[in-house]
């Protein structure tokens, strides 16, 4: 299972990660509510999210404009 780390200090709040993820889940409509990732989870600066929607090639990492997302080995 892929684990994604979000550095919220780098996050530019564009929410492209949520948009791209929602398109992976449902290619016919953009719906960030159906995304497997969310840009804000708690008050900590770093979050680790378990997600296996894209396998070892998360599309949200490619879409991130500010390099705030990183794939970490589990």
Secondary structure, DSSP 8 states (H G I E B T S, - for coil): -EEEEEETTT--S--HHHHHHHHHH-TT---GGG-S--S--SSSSEEEEEE-SSTTS-HHHHH-SSS-EEEE--
